[in-house]
Amino acid sequence: MTDDPTRGGILALDLARNTGWAYGPAAAHLTKPRSFGVWDLGSAARGGHGAVLATLADWLGDAFKMYRPSLVIIEAPLPPQAQTHANTARLLIGYCNVVELLC
């Protein structure tokens, strides 16, 4: 892998309404990501689940253009029995689906 920060690194996502993300090259000596932050995806109450998922798709599309990752890693959602509400479960699974679709 080259040292070019815009080609072929890893984009890691902690999917939630406030999605944490980090991007960096796949290097054994790396101690911290090159870029990281939080995407505020908004509230489903304001625009429904579709609006929240569309916001994730927009942020992710921008990240793909900027970083051109070769690998995207996401944290698995909680299993259904651990969910506290059906709407939350739908949204968390939706996040994973959007990422997988765009990848």
Contacts in CASP RR format, 6 or more apart in sequence:
PFRMAT RR
TARGET T0000
AUTHOR 0000-0000-0000
METHOD contacts of the structure
MODEL  1
MTDDPTRGGILALDLARNTGWAYGPAAAHLTKPRSFGVWDLGSAARGGHG
AVLATLADWLGDAFKMYRPSLVIIEAPLPPQAQTHANTARLLIGYCNVVE
LLC
1 8 0 8 1.000
1 9 0 8 1.000
1 25 0 8 1.000
1 26 0 8 1.000
1 27 0 8 1.000
3 25 0 8 1.000
5 24 0 8 1.000
5 25 0 8 1.000
5 34 0 8 1.000
5 67 0 8 1.000
6 66 0 8 1.000
6 67 0 8 1.000
6 68 0 8 1.000
7 68 0 8 1.000
7 70 0 8 1.000
8 25 0 8 1.000
8 26 0 8 1.000
8 67 0 8 1.000
8 68 0 8 1.000
8 69 0 8 1.000
8 70 0 8 1.000
8 71 0 8 1.000
9 23 0 8 1.000
9 24 0 8 1.000
9 25 0 8 1.000
9 26 0 8 1.000
9 67 0 8 1.000
9 68 0 8 1.000
9 69 0 8 1.000
9 70 0 8 1.000
9 71 0 8 1.000
10 23 0 8 1.000
10 24 0 8 1.000
10 25 0 8 1.000
10 26 0 8 1.000
10 69 0 8 1.000
10 70 0 8 1.000
10 71 0 8 1.000
10 72 0 8 1.000
10 73 0 8 1.000
11 21 0 8 1.000
11 22 0 8 1.000
11 23 0 8 1.000
11 24 0 8 1.000
11 63 0 8 1.000
11 67 0 8 1.000
11 69 0 8 1.000
11 71 0 8 1.000
11 72 0 8 1.000
11 73 0 8 1.000
12 21 0 8 1.000
12 22 0 8 1.000
12 23 0 8 1.000
12 33 0 8 1.000
12 72 0 8 1.000
12 73 0 8 1.000
12 74 0 8 1.000
13 19 0 8 1.000
13 20 0 8 1.000
13 21 0 8 1.000
13 72 0 8 1.000
13 73 0 8 1.000
13 74 0 8 1.000
13 75 0 8 1.000
13 99 0 8 1.000
14 20 0 8 1.000
14 21 0 8 1.000
14 74 0 8 1.000
14 75 0 8 1.000
15 56 0 8 1.000
15 74 0 8 1.000
15 75 0 8 1.000
15 77 0 8 1.000
15 92 0 8 1.000
15 95 0 8 1.000
15 96 0 8 1.000
15 99 0 8 1.000
16 41 0 8 1.000
16 92 0 8 1.000
16 95 0 8 1.000
17 40 0 8 1.000
17 41 0 8 1.000
17 42 0 8 1.000
17 43 0 8 1.000
17 52 0 8 1.000
17 91 0 8 1.000
18 38 0 8 1.000
18 39 0 8 1.000
18 40 0 8 1.000
18 41 0 8 1.000
19 38 0 8 1.000
19 39 0 8 1.000
19 41 0 8 1.000
19 56 0 8 1.000
19 59 0 8 1.000
19 95 0 8 1.000
20 36 0 8 1.000
20 37 0 8 1.000
20 38 0 8 1.000
20 39 0 8 1.000
21 36 0 8 1.000
21 37 0 8 1.000
21 38 0 8 1.000
21 39 0 8 1.000
21 63 0 8 1.000
22 33 0 8 1.000
22 35 0 8 1.000
22 36 0 8 1.000
22 37 0 8 1.000
23 33 0 8 1.000
23 34 0 8 1.000
23 35 0 8 1.000
23 36 0 8 1.000
23 63 0 8 1.000
23 67 0 8 1.000
23 69 0 8 1.000
24 30 0 8 1.000
24 33 0 8 1.000
24 34 0 8 1.000
24 35 0 8 1.000
24 67 0 8 1.000
25 34 0 8 1.000
26 70 0 8 1.000
26 71 0 8 1.000
35 67 0 8 1.000
39 55 0 8 1.000
39 56 0 8 1.000
39 59 0 8 1.000
41 52 0 8 1.000
41 55 0 8 1.000
41 56 0 8 1.000
41 59 0 8 1.000
42 51 0 8 1.000
42 52 0 8 1.000
42 55 0 8 1.000
43 52 0 8 1.000
44 50 0 8 1.000
44 51 0 8 1.000
44 52 0 8 1.000
44 87 0 8 1.000
44 91 0 8 1.000
49 87 0 8 1.000
49 90 0 8 1.000
49 91 0 8 1.000
49 94 0 8 1.000
52 91 0 8 1.000
53 91 0 8 1.000
53 94 0 8 1.000
53 95 0 8 1.000
53 98 0 8 1.000
56 95 0 8 1.000
56 98 0 8 1.000
56 99 0 8 1.000
57 98 0 8 1.000
57 102 0 8 1.000
60 98 0 8 1.000
60 99 0 8 1.000
60 102 0 8 1.000
61 102 0 8 1.000
63 69 0 8 1.000
64 102 0 8 1.000
72 99 0 8 1.000
72 103 0 8 1.000
74 95 0 8 1.000
74 96 0 8 1.000
74 99 0 8 1.000
76 96 0 8 1.000
77 89 0 8 1.000
77 92 0 8 1.000
77 93 0 8 1.000
77 95 0 8 1.000
77 96 0 8 1.000
78 89 0 8 1.000
78 92 0 8 1.000
80 89 0 8 1.000
83 89 0 8 1.000
83 92 0 8 1.000
END
